[in-house]
Amino acid sequence: MIVLAWLLMVVNVLIVVISLGISYRRCINTDGFFGLIQKLVMANNIDRAIKLCNYKPKTFVANMIKHLLVHANRVHEIDLCCEEAQMTLKALNPLKDTLGWSGLLVAFFTQLIFLANVTNLFSYKYSWIIFVVTILSNVVSMYIYRKIKHNIDSGLIYIIQLRNLLLARRHMVLKHRQPRMMTAEEVKEWRARMDAFTKEMAETPKTQRAHSVEEEYRRRADDDGVLPEL
């Protein structure tokens, strides 16, 4: 049973190492990063903003911001890109709600109870090492998870701000949407309809169009700004 205690300690240390790697590679200073993006967009320098995102190709937030920027000139698609970006970030959040924190705390105290039983409450010579390393590993893991969650939560706010900024850049006002989150299925279906609409517009010569692509989209979109089934 003592072997299991040592194994549990090693697993906790490995989790910390992996979490540190994810935090280092996937997280950025969202405040400073978005500040630079905002300045570039307001200066109408979308290409440089995209290049800035390319410097951080593996980070959560930079990838989602880039997803909006590459569609900056397709105004009718910006809102959909915002929904897709938010859906992706929310799925990546390691602690989506209070239940996530509760789960971590329950797992932590369960480990302590297990170690106390296995080592007969410090009767084992090296039990203090196992306890100290396990406690420190769990505390560090919780800190890292909190940092990742904060990074993603900040990204969700900045994505909405970027959407509004890109729309304002083209002097467009977003239609009022219902105050509810779209489901993953709704976003996927909207994307399929958007792709079909884009293909239809691309295949229709400009000389045969009565309206621009953005105007045609507004004519077809429902009261929520969502493209209905074609």
N, C-alpha and C positions, 0 to 999 in steps of 0.2 A: 504493500500500500504506500510505503514511503516513496517508491519509484513513481507512482502516480502523482504525488505531490511535487516532485522535481519536474515531472513532465508538464504539469499544469503551469509551473513557474516559467518553463522554457517557452510554452505556447503563448503566455502573456507577453513575454519579451518580444517574441516574433511578431505578435499583433502590433505592438508599439512601433517596431522597426518598419513594418509595412505601412502603418498609418502615417508615420513621419514621411515616408517616401511619397505617399499619395498627396499629403498636405504640401510638400515642397514642390512637387511637379504640377499639381492641379489647381493650387490656390494662388491668387495674386492680391495685391493691394487694390481692392476694388475702387476705393475712393479716389486714389491718385490716377488709376488707369482710366476710369470713366471721365475724370476731369480733363484728361488729354483728349479722349475721344470727343467729348462735348465741344472743346475748343476747335478741333479739326472739322467737325460737322458744321458748326456755326460759321466757320470760314469757308464752307462749301468745298472742303478738301476730303471727299469721301475716300479717294484712292489711298491717301496717306493713312487714314483711319483704318482701312482694311489691312494695310501693310503693318501697322502697329499691332493689330490682332495676330498677324502671322508670326510676330516675334514670340508670341506665347501660344503656340499651336495646340498644346496639350492641356491648357487650363479650361476649367468649366465655363467661366463667365466670358472669357475672350472669344471662345468658339460661338457662343450664343449671340454675342454682340455682333460678331462678324456675319452671322446668319441674317441679321437685320440689315446690316450695311450693304451686303451684296445685292439686296433688293431695294436699295434706297431710291432708285429711279423708277421702280414699279410700285407706285404709291398704293394702288389697289390691293397689293399683296402684303403690305407691311403689317397690317393687323393680324393676318394669319401667321406670319413669321413670328410675331410676338407671342401668340398663343403656343406655337410649336416650341419656342425657346423656353417659355415658362414651364410647359409640360415636361420638357427634358430635364431642366434644373430641379424641379420638384421630385422627379423620379430618382435623381442622384443624391438627394438629401439623406444623409445617414440617420438623422433624428427628425423625422417628419413632424412629430408632435410630442406631447407630454408622455405618451405611452413609450416612446423610444427611450427617454431618460429613465423612466421607471424600469424598463427592461434592463438597462445597464446597471442600475442600482441593485436590482434583484439578483442579477448574475454575479455582481461583486460580492454581496453578502453571502450568497450561496457558496462561492468559492472559499470565503473565510470560514464558514461553518464546516465545509468539507475538509479544509486543511487542519482545522482544530481537532476534528475527529481522527484524521489520519495520523497526525503527529502527537496525539494524546495530550493536546494543549501544552506544547512547549517541552514535553518530556524528551523528545528527540533532540539530539545535540545541536543539529543545524536547522532546527525548525524556525528560528528567528530570521535566518537568511531567506528562507522560503516566504515567510510572512511579509517581510519588508519589501522584497522584490515584487511580490504579487500586488501589494497595496500600491507601491509606486507605479507599477505598470498600468494598473487600472486607473489611477488618478491621471497619469499622462495621457492615456487613451481617451478619457472623458474630455480632457482639455483639447486634444486634437479634433475629436468629433465636434466639439463646440465651435472650434475655429472653422472647420469645413462648413458647418451649418450656417455660421455667420456670413461666410463668404458667399454661399449660395443665396441666402436671404437678401443680402445686399445686391447681388446680381439680379434678382427678381425685380427689385425696385428700380434699378438702373435700366433694365430692359424696357420697362414701361415708360420711363423718362425718355429713352432714346426713340421709342416709337412716336411719342408726342413731338419730339424734336424733329424727326424726319418728316412727319406730316406737316408741321408748322413751316418747315423749310419750303414746302411746295404750296403753302397757303391753303391747306386743307384742314377741315374740322371733322373729327371722327364722329360717326353716328353714335348715338347713345345706345350702349349695349345693356342687356339684362344683367342685373347685379348677381351673377352666378358664374362659377367656374365651368368651362366647357370640359366634357369628358374626353378621354383619349380617342374614343371612337368618333366623336363629333369632329375633333380636329383632323383626324385622318380622313374622314369623309369630305370635309371642307377642302383639304389639300387635293384630293382626287378631283373634285369639281373645279378647283382653281387650275389644275393642270389641263383639264379638258377645255376650260375657257381660254387659257393661254394658247393652246394648240389651235383652237378655232380662230382666234384673233390673228395668229401667225399665218394661217392658211388663207385668210381673207385679205385681198389686196386693199391697200389704203384708199384707193380710188373708189372702192365699193362700200366703204364704211361711212355710215351717216354720222358717227360720233368717234371721238378718240377712245382709246382702250379704257382709260379711267372713267370717262363719261358713260361708256357702255356698261362698265362694271357697276357703277352707281345706279344705272337704270334697272339692272337685273337684281341687285342685292336687295335683301329684305330689310325690315326696319332695324334689325340688329347689325346691318352691314355685312351679313353672311350671305355667300352666294348659294341660292337654293339649287335643287337638283335641276340639271340642264335637260 
